[in-house]
Amino acid sequence: MLDRQYEFVGYSHEHDHLRNNSDQERELRHNQITELLEKGVSQRQISKKLNVGLTTVNRVVQMMGEDINQ
């Protein structure tokens, strides 16, 4: 069993603990999703393959639709 010491540093908001992706990471993820969508991979499969939420994939799909319509 691991014996680790943790120090309580106080309460904070949930968003303080969430990972913030850089613009470069977001762009890479967007490109990966777009590439897989163009290959015909389902949104659910993309979500599992890239270990991202289905909502993230849906957001990219919506952005792609907006780009086409503009």
C-alpha positions in Angstrom: 0.0 0.0 0.0 1.3 3.5 -0.9 1.9 5.7 2.1 1.4 9.2 0.8 1.0 12.3 2.9 -1.5 14.9 1.7 -1.9 18.3 3.1 -5.3 20.0 3.2 -4.8 23.5 1.7 -8.4 24.7 1.9 -11.6 24.6 0.0 -11.8 25.9 -3.5 -14.1 25.9 -6.6 -14.2 22.8 -8.8 -12.9 24.7 -11.8 -9.7 25.4 -9.9 -8.9 21.7 -10.1 -9.8 21.2 -13.8 -7.0 21.0 -16.4 -6.7 24.0 -18.7 -5.7 23.1 -22.2 -3.4 25.4 -24.1 -4.6 26.8 -27.5 -2.1 24.5 -29.2 -3.6 21.4 -27.4 -7.2 22.5 -28.3 -6.2 23.0 -31.9 -4.6 19.6 -32.1 -7.6 17.9 -30.5 -9.9 19.8 -32.9 -7.8 18.6 -35.9 -7.8 15.0 -34.6 -11.6 15.0 -34.2 -12.1 16.6 -37.7 -9.8 14.0 -39.3 -11.7 11.1 -37.7 -15.1 12.6 -38.7 -14.0 12.9 -42.3 -13.0 9.2 -42.2 -16.6 8.4 -41.2 -15.8 7.5 -37.5 -18.9 8.0 -35.3 -18.9 10.7 -32.7 -19.1 8.1 -29.9 -16.2 6.2 -31.2 -14.1 9.4 -31.5 -15.0 10.2 -27.9 -13.7 6.8 -26.7 -10.7 6.7 -29.0 -9.4 10.2 -28.0 -10.6 9.9 -24.4 -12.6 13.1 -24.6 -16.2 13.8 -23.7 -18.9 13.3 -26.3 -19.9 16.9 -25.7 -16.4 18.0 -26.9 -16.8 16.0 -30.1 -20.3 17.5 -30.6 -18.9 21.0 -30.1 -16.4 20.4 -32.9 -19.1 19.1 -35.2 -21.2 22.2 -34.6 -18.2 24.4 -35.3 -17.6 22.5 -38.5 -21.2 23.2 -39.5 -20.8 26.9 -38.8 -17.7 27.1 -40.9 -19.5 25.5 -43.9 -22.5 27.8 -43.6 -20.4 31.0 -43.5 
